[in-house]
Amino acid sequence: MSVGEYLKSRVTTLKPPMQKAENPFKVLGLLNRLQWMQFLVAFIAWSWDAFDFFTVSMTIEELAEEFGKSKTDITWGITLVLMLRSVGSITFGIASDRWGRKWPFVVNNILFIVLELLTGFCNTYTQFLWVRAFFGIAMGGLYGNVAATALEDCPPAARGIISGMMQQGYAFGYLLAVVFARALVDTTSHGWRPLFWFGACPPVLIIIARLYLPETKVYQERQAVREATPNITKTFIAEGKVAFKRHWMLLTYLVLLMAGFNFMSHGSQDLYPTMLKNQFEFSADEVTVTQVVANLGAITGGTLVGYYSQIFGRRLSIITMAFVGAALLYPRYEYGKVICIFMAVVYAYLVLLTFLGPEARGKEFDVAHDRDLEEPLR
């Protein structure tokens, strides 16, 4: 296909497939009990990953006072997390493909327990930065695993709404961080520390729940094929080489796409509570209400658009929501004009990138449909 033909196809393929809109409850009913358990443990783990991240966003002022630093200095604790997430995603992504979804998931959550406890016991700014840097690795390692756990065995017809619900675990975790920050920060003699100590507790229950669940059916089938070969590790490496060789362009595209999504997310959320307190002089209760409303909106939007993307297509849904989001930017109200304008630029970038990109819906993940596994098995 020539460049011109491809560009032309980007327009024609944006036409909504207009598949029949199944009752969402009927669609959700396609999942069996095990698939629901896999989704729930993945959703809760992803939610608590977000909770642990946003504990810093909710306590920037308290941390600055504790360590004798400016608020800008404390935000390095956020920046380091974001910088090192890629290290975790690659490391734990390879581990979960090689050794299964379960044990890397368990190790990941053990790290959350340790690192949240350590954050609560930090006495110096340097200690704080080191702990948050390691937290960034752990945070980056979880999402790929929970996405695979929730979606690998999910019926294709339900992937739109389930993926939308799954992603909103992030907003739900932020909402929990807002609520528990109001309940735990500066309500005892320990100041901000109880929020982090509390953050180390739920992963214990998440680990127990994951230990009771088996590997996904898709992973078990793939592992059975590898075990039938003379050398599992050699087959795994060969499989990775084939996948990278065939899909490096798609991988690059997805990295660029997620860069846009992450800019919109972290560029608009991470310091929003601080802005409300400092620039608009919101009280603690007003900050809590504002953030709760915002995250309830995110949860609703993610679920609904995930469902309707099954009808109208993924690309058209993303582009439409980007236009809606850009229309709601409001620089005239002295709301961080620079970042607001930058957000508009990133929205435009996201629209263009999504327009140019591919779309694949209803793909099967099992071994029988995996063409990348054929070559290493020859």
N, C-alpha and C positions, 0 to 999 in steps of 0.2 A: 504494500500500500504506500503510495506517494504521500509526501507531506500535505499537499493540497487535498487529497482524498481523505486523509486522516482528520484534518481541520474541518472539512465538510461534515464528516461523520460525527464530530463533537456537537454540531448543531442538531442533526437529525436524531441522535441518540438521547438528546435532552427531552424529547417528547415523552410525556408521562406514559408508562405502560398501561396505566389505568386498570390494574388488576382488580378483580372483585374484592370489595372491602368486607372481609370476613369479620364477624363479631369478635372484638378483641378478647373477650372471655372464652370464646370458643377456640381461638388461636392459642391462648395460654393453656387451655385444657389439653393441647397436644402433648405437653410435657408430662412424662410419667413421674412417679415419686422420686426416683433417684435423680433425674434431671433437675427437678425442683430443689432437691437438697444440694446438688452441685452448684446451682445458681445462687442459692441463699448463702452458702458458706463463702462463695466468691464475692458476692455483693457485700456481705458484712466485713470481710477482710479488706476489700477495697475502700469501704467507708471508713474503717478505722485507720487505714493508711493515710487517708485525707485528714482525719481528725488529728493524728500525730503531727502532720505537716503544719496545719493551721494553728496549733497550739502556740507557735512562735508569733504568728501574725496577730493573735489575740492578746499577746503579752509584751509587745515591743516596748511600751513605756516602762513597764515594771522591770524588764530585763535591762534596759538602759540605765535605770536608776540603780539597780543591783550591782552592775559591773562598772559603773562610773563612766559610761560611754554615751555617745550620741545615738539617736534613733537610727541615723544612717549607718553607723557602725554595726548596730544590731541586725540590720537588714542583710548584712553579709551572711548571717546564719541562714537566711532564706536563699540567698544567691548560691552559696556552696551546695545546698541540697539540690538545686536545679542543675548546677554544673555537673554534678557527679551522678545524676540519675542514669545517664547513658551507660556509665560503667556497670551499674547494677543490672540494667536491662539486658546488656550483652552477656554478662557473667551468668546471671540466673536464667536467662533465656536459653543459653546453651545447655546449662545443667538440667533444665526441665525437659528439654528435647531428648537429652541423653539418658537421664535417670528417672524420668517421670515427673508428673505434676505435683505429686504428694509431698515428697521429702524436701525439695527446694522450697515449697510453700511453707512447710513446718520450720525449716531453718530461717527463712525470711521473717517469720513471726517471732521466733526466738530473739532475733536481732532487734526487732521492734521493742520487745520487752526490756532487753538490756539497755538499749540506747535511750529509751524514754526515761527509764530509771536514772541513768547517768546524767541526762539533761537536768533532771530535778535536783541532782546533787552537785551540779557544777558550782564552783566558787570563784572562778576567774573567767574572763572573757576568752582567753586562749583555750581553756578547757571546753567552753561552750562551742567555739568554732570547730574544734576537732570532733566533738561528739556529733554535731549536726552534719559535718562532712561525711562521716560514716553512715549517718542516717540517710543521707542522699543516695548512697549506694543501695541500702536496703529498700528504700522507697522505690527506686527505679526498677528493682528486681521483681516487684510483686505484680505489677499490672498485667504483663504478658501472661503470667501464670494464671491469674484469676480469670482473665479473658478466655484463655483456653479451657479452663475448668468449666466455665459457665456456658460456652458456646460450641465447643467441639461436638458434643452429643445432642445439642439443641436441634429440634426439627427445623428444616430450612424455612418453612412458612412462618415460624415464630421468631426467627432471628432478628427481624426488624425491631419488634417491640421489646424483646428480651435484651438486645444490645443497648437499646435506649434506656431501659430500666437499669441495666448493669452500669452504664457510664454515670448515671446519676447517683451512684454510690459516693462519688466524689463530692457532689453538692450536699448529700445527706451527711457525710462526714464533717463537712464545713459547718453545717447547721448544728451538729452535735457539739463541735468545738465552741461555737458561739454560746450555746446554752450552758455547757459545763464550765466555760470560762466565767460566765456570770455567777455561777453557783460556787465555784471553788477558788477563784482568784481574789486575794485580799479579804477573804472571809475568815481566815485563821491567822495565827501568828507566823505562819510559814509563807505568807504572801502568794507568789505565783507558782511555787513549787508543787503544791498538791495537784494542780492540773496535769502536770507531767507524770507524777506518780500514779495518778488515776489512769492515765493513758496507757500504762504498762500492764494493766489488769485484764481487760477484755481479750487480748491476744491469747491468753491462756485457754480460754473457752473456745476460741476460734481454732486453735491447734487441736484440741480434743475432738472437736466436730470433724475436722479434716481427717484425723487419724481413723475415724470410723467409716469414712467413705472410700470406695475403691478408686483406682485410676480411671480416667475416662475410657469408654469403649474404644474410641478412635486411637488413643495412645496404646492401649493393650494390643490391638490388632497390629499396629505398626511395630511394636516391640517384638511381637511373636515372629514377624517376618525377619527382623534383624537377627533374632536368636537362632533362626534356621540357617544363618550364614556361618562360615568358618570363623569369622572375626567380627564381632559386633561393633567394636570401636572403629575398625577400618571401614565398615559399611556406613556407619554414622558420618564419618568424615567425608566419605565419597558422596554421600547424599547431600551434605551441606555444600560441597563444591558445585554439584550439579544445580542445586537450587539457586546459589548465588550467581552462577554463570547465566542461568536462564532468566532470572528475575531481578538482576541488579538495578535495572532501570526503574522497575516498579518500586523497589526498596527505596531508591533515591527519591522518587516522587512522594512516597508516603512520609519519609523523613521531612521533606520540605512542607508537606501538607500539615503534619503534626506540629511543626515549628510555628505555623500560623495559628493553629488552634491553641497551642500553649501560650503564645504571646497574648492572645485575647483573654485567656483564662487568668494567667498570673499577672499580666499587666493591668488588669482591671480589679482583681480581687485581693491580692496579698496585702496591700497597704491601705485598702479601703477603710477598715476600722480605724486605723491611725488617722487618716484624713478626716473622718467624721468627728473624732475627738478633738483634734488640734485645730483644723481649719473652720469647722462648723460648730465646734463646742457642744457636740452631742453628749448627753449624759450616758452612763453605762447602760441604763435601761433602753434609751433611744437607739444606741448602737445595736443592742441585742435584737430589738424589734425589726430594725432596718435589715439586718443581715438574715434574720429568720425569714422575712418576707421574700428577700432576693433568692434565697436558696430553695424555698418552697416553689417559687416560679421556675427555677432551673430544673427541679425534679419533675414538675408538671410538663414543661416544654420538652425535656429530653425523652420522656415516656411517650408523649403524643406524637412528636415528630418522628421518633423511632418507629412507631406504629404506621404512620402515614407514609413513611419512606418506602414501605412495602408496596404501596399503591402508586405513588408518584415518582418513585425512583430515588436513589441515594443522592446523586449529584444535584438534581433539581431541588431537593429538600435542603441541602447544604447552602446552595446559592440563594434560595429564597430567604432562609433564616439569616444569612449574612446581610442581605439588603434590609431586613427588618431590624437587625441589631444596629446597623450603621445609622438607620433613621432615628434610632432612640438615643444616639449620642447627643450630649447637650453642653457644648463648650460655652454657650452664652451665660451660663450660670456660674462662671468662675470655677467650674469643676475640672481641675487639672488640665488646662487647655492644651499643653504640649502632648501629654499622653493621650488625650482625647483625639487630637488630630492624627497622632501616630496610629491610634486604633483604627481610624477611618482608612488610613493607607493600608493597614494589614487586612482589613475587610476586603478592600479592592484586590489585594494580592490573593486572598483566599478564593474570591469569586473567579478570578482568572485561572488560578491553578486547578480549581475543581472543574471548571469548564473544559480545560485542556486534558484532564485526566481520564482514566478508564473507569468503568463500573462493572462489577461482577456480582450478580445476586443469585442465590440459590445454588451455589457451588457445594459439592460434597467434599468432606474432609477425610473420608475413610481411605484405606489403602487401595481399594479397588479402583478409585478414581484419581489416585496420585501418580501422575506421569513422571514425576521427579524421582520416584523410587525404582523405576524400571531399569534405568541405566546402571546404578550401582549393583543391582542384583544379577546382571548378565555375567 
